[in-house]
Amino acid sequence: MPDAILTAGQRRLRDEARRFAREEVSRQLLLDMDADKVRYPREYAQKLAAHRLLGLRFPEEFGGRGLDWAHEVLALEEIGVLGASLACLFSLPSIVGEAIHVFCSREQKEKYLKPVLTGKMTVAEALTEPRGGSDFFGATATAKREGDHYILNGQKRFIVGAEGADLFMVYARTNLDATSHKAISAFLVERGEGVEVKHIYGLMGTRGGGTGRVYFREVRVPVENLIGEEHGAYEVFHQMMIPERMTSAAGALGLARAALEISARYADRRKAFGQKIREFEGVSFKVAESLTRLDAARALVHETARLIDTTGNSSHVRRMVSESKKFATETAWSVVNDAMQIMGGIGYTNVYPIERLLRDARLMMIWTGTNEIMNLVIQHEYFKELLAEPPSTRDVEADAQNADAEGEKVYE
């Protein structure tokens, strides 16, 4: 974002996050994560905490900075240049922290949110199950109330951060007789007896973030670790879609920007047929198109961030958040692909990180709700808004020569 439209505080935070990405994360860590030599970079999370970069939106008394989404997306874009794994691990305290901050008691915030933001406890969100990806409310994990505990059984998979997580946010079925939207509850589950993590996924990209499968076998979860109301995970889920999808969108901006800058600098150095390849329209137009898409995606993400800060959660916010996630991640995929095309064969090798960024970008269109699910949300919320009231502006439909012609407007 241009400095001219940022506040002094926003510029400071952006520059702080930029310095962290440049100076605090080693090249070797990125290489080792991509080679699966590092399966969970706990030290990275602790460094973020030491710099007070975790959970920026949460109150200072719990370790945050009391900032807003307009600030957080700026920081996330800078972290996004490191790739999808580190951007996601940066985001997890914001994602899980949202549930704790919005739905939990002060005691729970002291017990869990504060340690998470200060680097003493790491987190993961256990949502996806083997029998259901996008069908979240088809969850089969169960939590049965027995006295002052719930007995949790089931399994989750594709859980980013599972390998190193000390605390899991888990969705489970607590009412087997109710309809799906009134049957699920959310819990904070500490890693301990009955919780088994298996790092079993050989991922195409987004490696090193500890993505694994988690088994819960007769896990005793204290009643006070319930998030919100019993059978009330529907409300929790809808609130959680904001941080899940906004963090994906903002991180994708950084990944795309990194790829574009690498390929544009390459185009200014590489010569063919006696001139720099940036002077050929086939190359320069790809740079122009990528830059335009990236600027448009950034504008949408930041507009959505301001909307959340101003209005909170709503039907319109859910639409904008879904648009941001869809458009930013698809933009990242397009920009990285064009970056590889600009660079030609060398972009397909590990001489440059473009091939790693390409592998990372592919997952972004799948996780936190596939982009097809984003389309469902977008059109659903739009039609709900559109049909709730008459046109808010001029009735343009009437501005046609034969708008009132008898028998022409037939709908059935």
C-alpha positions in Angstrom: 0.0 0.0 0.0 1.3 3.5 -0.8 2.7 5.3 2.2 0.5 8.3 1.5 -2.7 6.5 2.4 -1.4 4.7 5.5 -1.4 6.2 9.0 1.9 6.5 10.8 1.1 3.5 12.9 0.3 1.4 9.9 3.6 2.3 8.3 5.5 1.4 11.4 3.8 -2.0 11.7 4.3 -2.8 8.0 8.0 -1.9 8.3 8.3 -3.9 11.5 6.8 -7.0 9.8 8.9 -6.4 6.7 12.1 -6.3 8.9 11.1 -9.5 10.6 10.6 -11.3 7.3 13.9 -10.0 6.0 16.1 -10.4 9.1 14.6 -12.9 11.5 13.8 -15.8 9.1 16.8 -17.6 7.7 17.1 -18.8 4.1 18.1 -22.2 5.6 14.9 -22.5 7.5 12.9 -22.0 4.3 15.0 -24.6 2.5 14.8 -27.1 5.4 11.0 -26.7 5.7 10.5 -27.3 2.0 12.8 -30.4 2.2 10.7 -31.7 5.1 13.8 -31.5 7.3 11.8 -29.2 9.6 8.3 -30.3 10.4 7.3 -27.6 12.8 9.4 -24.4 13.3 8.5 -23.7 16.9 11.4 -21.2 17.2 9.7 -19.1 14.5 6.5 -18.8 16.5 8.5 -17.9 19.5 10.4 -15.2 17.6 7.1 -13.7 16.4 5.9 -13.6 20.0 9.1 -12.0 21.2 8.5 -9.2 18.6 4.9 -9.0 19.7 3.6 -9.8 16.2 1.1 -12.5 17.2 -2.5 -11.7 17.6 -2.2 -8.1 16.7 -5.9 -7.5 17.0 -6.3 -8.7 20.6 -6.0 -6.6 23.8 -2.6 -5.7 25.1 -3.4 -7.3 28.5 -3.4 -10.7 26.8 -0.3 -10.1 24.7 -1.7 -8.4 21.6 -1.5 -4.8 20.5 -5.2 -3.8 20.4 -5.0 -3.1 16.7 -7.6 -3.8 13.9 -7.9 -5.7 10.7 -6.6 -2.8 8.7 -3.3 -3.2 10.5 -3.2 -7.0 10.5 -3.6 -7.4 6.7 -0.6 -5.1 6.3 1.6 -7.3 8.5 0.3 -10.5 6.9 1.2 -9.4 3.4 4.8 -8.9 4.6 4.9 -12.3 6.2 3.3 -13.8 3.1 6.5 -13.3 1.1 8.0 -16.1 3.1 5.5 -18.6 1.6 2.3 -20.2 2.7 3.5 -22.3 5.6 5.0 -19.5 7.6 2.1 -17.1 6.8 -0.3 -19.8 8.0 1.6 -20.4 11.3 1.7 -16.6 11.8 -2.1 -16.6 11.3 -3.1 -19.5 13.6 -3.0 -17.4 16.8 -5.2 -14.9 15.1 -7.6 -17.6 13.9 -7.9 -19.6 17.1 -7.5 -16.5 19.2 -10.7 -15.1 17.6 -12.8 -17.9 19.1 -11.2 -17.4 22.5 -11.5 -13.7 22.4 -15.1 -13.5 21.1 -16.7 -16.5 22.8 -14.7 -17.4 25.9 -14.6 -16.1 29.5 -11.9 -13.9 30.9 -10.6 -17.0 32.8 -10.2 -18.8 29.5 -8.5 -15.9 27.9 -6.0 -15.7 30.8 -5.4 -19.5 30.6 -5.1 -19.8 26.9 -5.1 -16.6 24.8 -2.3 -15.0 26.8 0.1 -18.0 26.6 -0.6 -18.3 22.8 0.2 -14.7 22.1 3.3 -14.7 24.3 4.7 -17.8 22.6 4.3 -20.2 25.5 1.7 -22.2 23.8 1.1 -23.1 20.1 -2.2 -23.8 18.5 -4.0 -25.5 15.6 -7.6 -25.6 14.4 -9.0 -29.1 14.1 -11.9 -28.8 11.7 -11.6 -31.1 8.6 -12.4 -34.8 8.9 -11.7 -37.7 6.5 -15.4 -38.0 5.6 -16.0 -34.3 5.0 -14.0 -31.4 3.7 -16.4 -28.6 2.7 -19.2 -30.4 4.5 -18.2 -29.1 7.8 -21.6 -29.8 9.6 -21.3 -33.4 8.6 -18.6 -33.8 11.3 -18.6 -37.2 13.0 -16.3 -36.6 15.9 -18.3 -36.7 19.1 -18.2 -35.2 22.5 -20.4 -36.7 25.1 -21.1 -34.9 28.4 -20.3 -36.9 31.5 -20.5 -34.8 34.7 -18.0 -31.9 34.5 -16.2 -33.3 31.4 -16.9 -34.1 27.8 -15.5 -37.4 26.4 -14.1 -36.6 22.9 -13.7 -39.2 20.2 -12.9 -38.9 16.5 -10.3 -37.7 14.1 -9.3 -34.7 12.1 -7.0 -34.4 9.1 -5.1 -31.8 7.1 -4.5 -29.9 10.3 -1.9 -27.2 9.8 0.3 -26.9 12.9 -0.8 -30.2 14.3 2.8 -31.5 14.6 3.8 -28.9 17.2 0.4 -27.7 18.6 0.0 -27.6 22.4 -3.7 -26.6 22.1 -6.4 -27.6 19.5 -9.6 -25.9 18.7 -11.9 -28.8 17.9 -15.4 -29.1 16.5 -17.4 -32.1 17.6 -21.0 -33.4 17.5 -22.7 -33.0 20.9 -26.3 -33.7 19.9 -26.8 -36.7 17.7 -30.5 -36.1 17.4 -30.5 -32.5 16.2 -30.2 -31.1 12.8 -26.7 -30.5 11.6 -26.6 -26.8 12.4 -27.6 -27.4 16.0 -25.6 -30.5 16.7 -22.0 -29.2 16.8 -20.0 -27.7 19.6 -16.5 -26.2 19.7 -13.8 -27.0 22.4 -10.3 -26.0 23.5 -8.4 -29.3 23.8 -5.0 -29.5 25.3 -2.5 -31.9 23.9 -2.3 -34.8 26.4 -3.6 -38.2 27.1 -5.8 -39.6 24.3 -4.6 -37.0 21.8 -2.3 -38.5 19.1 -0.8 -36.6 16.2 0.5 -38.3 13.1 2.4 -36.3 10.6 1.5 -38.4 7.6 1.1 -36.0 4.7 3.6 -35.6 1.9 2.5 -32.2 0.6 3.1 -30.9 -2.9 3.9 -27.5 -1.3 3.3 -25.5 1.9 5.7 -27.9 3.7 7.2 -27.7 7.1 4.1 -26.4 8.9 3.3 -29.6 10.7 0.2 -30.6 8.7 -1.1 -33.9 10.1 -3.9 -36.1 11.3 -5.1 -35.9 14.9 -6.8 -38.7 16.7 -8.9 -38.1 19.8 -9.6 -41.2 21.8 -11.6 -40.9 25.0 -10.2 -37.5 25.7 -11.6 -35.8 28.8 -12.3 -32.2 28.1 -13.3 -30.0 31.0 -16.8 -28.3 30.6 -15.2 -24.9 31.0 -13.2 -25.6 27.8 -16.4 -25.3 25.8 -16.3 -22.4 23.4 -19.5 -20.5 23.5 -22.7 -22.4 24.0 -23.2 -26.2 23.8 -24.5 -27.1 20.3 -23.6 -23.5 19.4 -20.7 -24.1 17.0 -22.7 -22.7 14.1 -22.2 -19.2 15.5 -18.5 -19.9 16.3 -17.9 -21.3 12.8 -19.4 -18.2 11.1 -17.3 -15.9 13.2 -14.2 -18.0 12.5 -14.6 -17.7 8.8 -13.5 -14.1 9.0 -10.0 -14.6 10.3 -9.6 -17.9 8.4 -10.3 -16.3 5.1 -8.9 -12.9 5.7 -5.6 -14.3 6.7 -5.5 -16.5 3.6 -6.3 -13.5 1.4 -3.7 -11.2 2.9 -0.9 -13.8 3.0 -1.6 -14.6 -0.7 -0.9 -10.9 -1.5 2.7 -11.2 -0.1 3.3 -14.5 -2.0 2.1 -13.0 -5.3 4.1 -9.8 -4.8 7.3 -11.8 -4.2 6.8 -13.8 -7.4 6.1 -10.7 -9.4 9.1 -8.8 -8.1 11.4 -11.7 -8.9 10.2 -12.2 -12.4 10.1 -8.4 -13.2 13.7 -8.0 -12.0 14.7 -11.1 -14.1 13.0 -9.5 -17.1 15.0 -6.4 -16.7 18.3 -8.4 -16.6 17.7 -11.2 -19.1 18.5 -10.4 -22.7 17.3 -12.2 -25.9 17.5 -11.1 -29.5 19.8 -8.3 -28.5 17.5 -6.6 -25.9 16.1 -7.0 -22.4 13.1 -9.3 -22.5 11.0 -6.8 -20.6 11.0 -4.8 -23.9 9.0 -7.5 -25.6 5.2 -7.0 -25.3 4.7 -10.7 -24.5 6.7 -10.2 -21.3 5.9 -6.6 -20.4 2.1 -7.2 -20.8 2.3 -10.1 -18.4 4.0 -7.9 -15.8 1.3 -5.2 -16.4 -1.6 -7.7 -16.0 -0.1 -9.3 -12.9 0.5 -5.9 -11.3 -3.1 -4.8 -12.1 -4.6 -8.0 -10.7 -2.4 -7.7 -7.5 -3.3 -4.1 -6.9 -7.0 -5.0 -7.4 -6.8 -7.9 -5.0 -5.0 -5.7 -2.4 -7.6 -3.0 -2.7 -10.4 -5.6 -2.1 -8.7 -7.1 0.9 -8.0 -3.7 2.5 -11.5 -2.5 1.8 -12.9 -5.6 3.4 -10.6 -5.2 6.4 -12.0 -1.7 6.9 -15.5 -2.9 6.6 -15.0 -5.6 9.3 -13.4 -2.9 11.6 -16.4 -0.6 11.0 -19.4 -3.0 11.1 -18.3 -6.3 12.6 -19.8 -9.6 11.3 -22.8 -9.4 8.9 -24.2 -10.9 5.8 -22.4 -8.3 3.7 -19.1 -8.8 5.5 -19.3 -12.6 4.9 -19.7 -11.9 1.2 -16.8 -9.5 1.1 -14.6 -11.8 3.1 -15.4 -14.7 0.7 -14.7 -12.4 -2.3 -11.3 -11.4 -0.8 -10.2 -15.0 -0.1 -11.3 -16.1 -3.6 -9.9 -13.2 -5.6 -6.6 -12.9 -3.7 -5.8 -16.6 -3.8 -6.7 -16.9 -7.5 -4.7 -13.8 -8.2 -1.7 -15.3 -6.4 -2.0 -18.4 -8.6 -2.2 -16.4 -11.8 0.6 -14.1 -10.9 3.0 -16.9 -9.9 2.1 -18.8 -13.1 2.9 -15.7 -15.2 6.1 -15.2 -13.3 7.2 -18.7 -14.2 6.2 -18.1 -17.8 8.2 -14.8 -17.9 11.3 -16.6 -16.6 10.9 -19.6 -18.9 12.8 -22.9 -18.0 14.9 -21.4 -15.2 11.7 -20.6 -13.4 10.8 -24.3 -13.3 14.0 -25.1 -11.5 15.1 -24.6 -7.9 17.6 -21.9 -9.0 14.7 -19.5 -8.2 11.9 -19.9 -5.6 9.1 -19.5 -8.1 8.5 -23.2 -8.3 8.1 -23.4 -4.5 5.8 -20.4 -4.5 3.7 -22.0 -7.2 3.3 -25.2 -5.1 2.4 -23.1 -2.1 -0.1 -21.0 -4.0 -2.1 -24.0 -5.2 -3.2 -25.0 -1.8 -4.5 -21.5 -1.0 -7.5 -22.0 -3.3 -8.4 -25.1 -1.4 -7.9 -24.5 2.3 -10.2 -22.5 4.7 -13.1 -23.3 2.3 -12.5 -24.0 -1.4 -13.0 -21.2 -3.8 -16.1 -23.0 -5.1 -17.5 -22.7 -1.6 -16.6 -19.0 -1.7 -18.7 -18.7 -4.8 -21.6 -20.3 -3.0 -21.3 -17.9 -0.1 -20.9 -14.8 -2.4 -23.9 -15.5 -4.6 -26.1 -16.5 -1.6 -25.3 -13.4 0.4 -25.7 -11.2 -2.7 -29.1 -12.6 -3.5 -30.2 -12.2 0.1 -29.2 -8.5 0.0 -30.6 -7.9 -3.4 -34.0 -9.4 -2.9 -34.6 -8.1 0.6 -35.4 -4.6 -0.6 -36.3 -2.7 -3.8 -33.5 -1.3 -5.9 -31.5 1.3 -3.8 -30.7 3.4 -6.8 -32.5 4.2 -10.0 -34.8 1.5 -11.4 -32.6 1.0 -14.5 -34.8 -1.9 -15.6 -37.5 0.5 -16.6 -35.1 2.5 -18.9 -35.9 0.5 -22.0 -38.1 1.4 -25.0 -40.5 -1.5 -24.5 -40.1 -2.0 -20.7 -43.8 -2.0 -20.3 -44.8 -4.0 -23.4 -47.6 -6.3 -22.6 -46.8 -10.0 -22.5 -43.1 -9.6 -22.9 -41.8 -10.1 -19.4 -42.7 -13.7 -18.8 -41.0 -15.6 -16.0 -42.8 -18.9 -15.7 
